[in-house]
Each structure stands twice: as C-alpha cells, then as structure tokens.
Amino acid sequence: MFGIKYHRLDKEAPLQMHWGFFRKKLSLFEGVAFIISGTIGAGILGLPYAVSKVGPLLGVLFIVILGLLMMGLNLMLGEVLVRTKDHLQIVGLSHKYLGIFGRVFMTTMMYSSMIGILVVYIIGEGQALASLFGRTPLEWSLLFLAVAAVFIFRGLKTFKIFDFFLTVGVLMVVSIITFACVPYIKMANLAFSSFKDFLFPYGVVLFAFASSGAVVEAHGILKDSEVNFKKAIIIAGSICILVYATFALAVLGVTGLETTEIATIGLASKVGSSFFVIGNLFAALAMGTSFLVGGLAFKHSLCWDYKVPRQVSAAIVCLVPLVIFLLGLRQFIMAIDIVGGVFIS
C-alpha cells in the first residue's frame, strides 16, 4: 500500500535454521575449516608413534588408504543428509532408514565412540597443559572440561566465534612443527619397516580421521549445502590426509624408534626446549577444537534424535566422559586404540 517491501528473514538473510535457531550460514571456506577443526585433534599426536611400529612406507599407506575410505564414508553420509529434509544426526538417520534395529545398533556404536573420543581429549589436554604450565594432568583436565562445558552449554553460536581462528592456529602450528623438524631428520629413521605390529596403526589412524559428527554439523549451517557440501568434504579430507602424512613422516624422521605416544613430548628432546612450547600449544589447540565440535555433535544428537532437553543433553556430554576419566582411564594411546579399533571401525 505504501510501497514498503517486506522480506522474510529466513529467506533473504544469509541464515539457516539449525537446531531450533537461526544461525549465520557458513561459506565453503568456513565449512572446510569447520570439518578440519572437528577432525584434527588428539589423533594426530598418536600417528607418529603408530607409524613407528610398522615403518614409514606402511604407515603412510595406512594414512592414505584409511583417509580415502573415511572421505568416502563422509561423502555417503553427506548424500543421505542432502536428501533428508529432517534435522537428524546419525542415530536419527539410522532409525529413519533402517528401523529400530538400526537405531539401537547405531546408538550403541556412535554414543560409545563419541564418549570415548571426548575422554581421549580430556586425557590429552591435561597432559599437554601440564607439560606447559606445571601442576598435575588431572588438575588441567578438570579445568579444561570446566571451560569447555561453558561452550557446550551455550551452543554452536558461541563456539563459531572462535572456531575459525582456532583452526587456522592449529594448521599454522602443525606447519611450524613440520618445518622445524626438517633440519633434524635422519634418513636412517625413515628406512625401516616391520610387520610385527602390522595392524597397530589401524585403530589410531581411524580415530584420527573420525569426523562424522563435524560433517553432520557442517551440513546444517553450510551455505548452498547441495552445491558446497561435497566440495567441503573432499577438500577437508584431502587436507587432513596431507597434513597427517607429512606430520607423521617429519616426526618419525627426527625421533625414529624413540617416538613417544604423544609425538610432541619426544620431539622436545631432539629439537630443543623452545620447541616444547610450540608442540604442546599445538596439542592443546587441536584437542580443544575437536572436543568442542564432537561435544556439540553429541549434544545435538541427544536433542534431536531422542528429544532430550538442551541443558540435560549438555550435562550428559560433560559428565559421562568425566566419570569415565575419574574412574581411571588415563592412558592416551590405549584409549585411542580402543575407540578407533572397536567403535569407529
């Protein structure tokens, strides 16, 4: 009547309805960063140790082959997400397409792996922060969980402010570590192979590439998801394969058979004490971002697949891993191997 044009906010603005709220949509670049941040975590710190058990050639083959397989799995998951109109996580998708058996089976596998992954990050974060600032790993693990719980309770919107910068920081630090290793690499450390522990890297490598939760989250808030989603999965997966293989070879070239379970600890004695700070800073950043992405995916699955209230879901995400951690699961590689080799597999 007065020449005033009205626009629907959810149609015109770059927003996406996600988990009951309008969220700012992610660009392709941001979507790639989001998936990477949910993939690169504690697993990368255990990769050099796992590769040292079989040698660099077999180790890199494990990384490349399992990395491509996990990328294919994420692409299949992405196809299902694009064709499904409901807001569902993997458990809900299993119920929709496979019935009650699929729901029960996937609930057991997914929630066990999610909880296990969060426990691993709590363990690793405590060890990394204790190495940097002193005091005990237990104290730092509890402090980290208390801070992370704030983001888990407040949700994705709060975390998105920091996520992109944390991801860039992780990639920068791992690049610095890799280049810092080059002058100290000894070819003898890269010229061996062993079949004695041939399957040892399997669970660790699978754990390092676990990213289904981040893939589901990215789809929910990715701009033009039908066009960009596949690209984001392929680009993020390719970057992770390259980063993992390069990092594992660089560390192994320096420490060889003396590679430690958490790679950055062993590097400090070979490269220098100043490197110790950079290495543990990387560990803290990588595990922190992955904990938040995984925790939010777990929370959203409880909310939308089982209709659990948001605050109750957040409490479950924070408290269940805490209880398991306090009951005595504190060994880094053992936890990774169990989660990767059993539940993620």
N, C-alpha and C positions, 0 to 999 in steps of 0.2 A: 504494500500500500504506500509506504513512504520511501520505497526504493532501497530498503535495507535488506541485505542478503544474509541469511543465516547459514552457518556451516556446522555440520556435526563434528564434534571434537574428535571422535574416534575414526572418522573417515578422512578428514582433511589434515589433521596434525600427524607428525611422524610418531604416532603412539601405537602400542599394541596391548590389547587386553591380555594380561598374563597373571595367572594365579589370583584372579579376582581384582586386579588393579590395572590401571593404565600405566604402562612403562614406556619410556623412550626406546624406540627401536634401535637395534644395533646395525651399523653398516657392515659390509662384508669384511672389512679390515678388522673392525671391533669384534665381529663374530669369530674370526680366526684367532684373535688374541684370547677371547674367552675360552675357546676349546683348548688352546695350548695351555692356558693357566690351569685348566682342570685336568690336564694330562701330565705335564711335567711337575713332578713332586718328589716324594721320598724315593721312588723307584729309580730315578737316575743316579742317586748316590750309591745304590747297591749294584748297578750294572757293571762297573769295572771289576768288582770282586767276583761277580758271576762269570764274567768273560775270562777272568784269570784262571778259572777252574777248567776251561776247555781250550784256551788259546785264542788269539785274536781272530783268526780266519773263521773258525766255527762260531765264535762269539758274535761276530758281525753278521754272519749268516742267520743266526737266531734273531738278531735285532731286525734285520731287513725283512725276513720272511714273516715273522710274527707281527711285525709292524704293518705289513701289507695286508695280512689276514684281518687284523683288527680294524684297519681302514675299511676293508670290505664289509666287515660286520657293521660298522658305523654307517656305511652307505645304505645297507639293507634296512637298518633301523631308521635311517632318515627317510627312506621311501615309505615306510609304514607311517611315520609321523606326518609326512606331507599329505598322505591320502586319508588320514584320520582327522575328523573335524573336532573331536572332543579333546579337552585338556586332560591328558593322561600321561603318567610316567610308565616305565617299562612293565611294572606289575599290572597296572590297569590295562595296558595294551594286551598283555598275555591273557587276561580274563576276557577281554572283548573278542579276541580271535581264537583262543584255544580253550575257553571254558574254565570251569572251576579247577580242573587238574592243572592247567597252565598257570592259573593264579596262585595256587598253593605252592607249586614247584618253584615258580619264579620269585615268589615272596621269600621262600627259604633261601634260595641262592643269592638273590640281589641284596636282601637286607643283611645277610651274613657277610657278604663281601663288602657292602658299604660300611658296616660296623667295623670289620677288620681293617679296612683302609683307614678309617678315622683313628683307630688305635695305633696303627703304624705311624701316622703323622704326629700323634701325641708323643710317642716314644722318641721319634727322630728329632722333633722340635726341642724337646727337653735336653737331649744330648748336644745339639748344636748350640743352643743358647747357653748351656752350662760351660761349654768349651770357650765361648766368647767372654762371658761375664762372671764366671765362677759360680759358687754355690752348687747345689746338687741338681742333677737332671730331673728328679722328682718335683722339686720346687718350681722349676721353669716349665715343666709340662703342665702343672696345675695352673700356673699363671697364664700360660698361653691359652689354655682351654677357657679360662675365665674371660679373657679378652675376646676370643673367637666367639664365645657364646653371645656376646653383645650383637655381633653381626648376624648370627644365626637367628636370634630372636627378632631383630629389626628387619631382616629380609634382604632381598636382592638389591633394592634401590640404594640402600646404604653402601653395600659392598661394591656396586658398579662404579662408584666414585673413585675407588682405589684400585680396582681390578686391572684396568688397562696399564696404569703406571707400574704396578707390581709385576705384570707380565713382561713389560719392557725391561724392568730391572733384572728379572730372572735371566732373560736372554742375554743381556749385557754382561752379567756376572759370569755366566757359563762360557761366554766367548772369551772373557778376560782369563778365566781359568785355563781354557784350552790353549790359548796363545802363550800363556805363561809357562805351560808345560813343554812347549816345543824345544827350547834350548836344552832341556834336561832329558829328552827322550834318548834312550839307548836301544839300538836296533835288536840287540840280543833279547830284550824284554818282549819283542814283538815276533820272535822267530821260534815259537814253540807251539805245540798242540798236544792235547791229551784227551783220550776217550774214556778215561777212568770215571769221570763225573759228567758224562755226556749230556745227561738230562738236567743237570743242576741249573743251568740258566733259564730253563723253561718257565718256571713259576715267577722268577724275578722279572724276566722280560715281559711276561703277560701283565704283571702288576704295573710295570712302568707305562704300558700303553693303555691301561684301563681308563676309558673316557666316556662311557655311555651316558653317565649322568650329566656331564657337561654338554654332550651332543643334544640331549633332550632339552636342557635348559636353553641352549643357544637357539634351537628351533622356535621356541616360544616367543623370543623377542628379536628375531632377526628380520631386518627389513627385506621385503621381497623374498621371503624364505623359499618359495618354489624355485626361484632362479639362483639365489646365492647359497642356499644351504649345502648343496652338493659340492660347490666350489670351496666353501669354507672347510668342509670335512677333508677334502683332498689336500688342500693347501696346508692345513694344520697338521694332518697326518704325515705329510711329506717332510715338513719342517722338523717334527718330532723325531722321525727316523734319522734324518741327517744329524741333528743335534746329539742324539743318543750314541750313534755310531762314532762320531767324531770325538765326543767326550770320553767314551769308553777307551778308544784307542790311545788318546792323548794321555790319560791317566795310567793306563797299562804300560805305555812306553816309558813312563817315569818310574813306577813302583814295581812293575813286573809281578813276580810271585809273592812279593811282600804287600800287595794291595790289601787294604783293610776293608772291613764290611761297609763302613761309611767312608767313601773314597777320599773326601777332603781331609780326614784325620791323617791318613798315611802320607798324603802329598806334602803336608806341612814339614815333615822331617826331611824331605828330599828337596823341596823348592825353597824353603825359608820360612821364618816365623811370620813375616809380613803377609805371606800368602795365606796363613792360617785364618786371618780375619776375613779375607775375601771369600775363602772357601766356605766358612761357616755362615757368613752372611748369605751366600747363595743358598745354602741348605735351608736356612730359616725362611727365606723368601719363597722358595719353591714349595716347601711343605705347607707354609701358611696359606698361600693362594689355593692350593689343591684341597686343603682341609675345608676351606670356606665353600668352594664350588661343590665338593662332594657332600658337605653337610647340608647345604641348601637344597640339593637334589633329593637327598634323603627326606628332608622336612617336607618338600613339596609332594613327594610320593605318598607320604602318610596323609597329607591333607587331601589330595585329590583322588587317590586310589582307595583310601579307607575312611575318608571323611573325618579324620582326627582333627580337632581344633588346632589352630596355628600354634598357640602357646604350648599346648601339650606336645605337639609334634616337635617343637624346638627343644623342649625339655628332654624328650626321648633321645633326640640326636646328640645332645650333650652328655646326658647322664649314663646311657648304656655303655658307650666306649670308656667313659671314666671308670665305671665299676669294673669292667674287664681289665683295664690298666691297673687299677688298685689291687686287683686280685693276684697280680704277679706277672702278667705278660709284658716283659720289658726287653726281650731280645729282638733287635731290629731285623736282621736277615731271616730269622726263623718266622717272624710274623709276616714278612713279605712273602716268603715261600709258601706258607700255608694259605694265605689269601689268594695269591696268584695261581698256585698249582692246583688248588681244590675248587674254590668258589668261582673265581673269574674264569678258569678253564671250563 
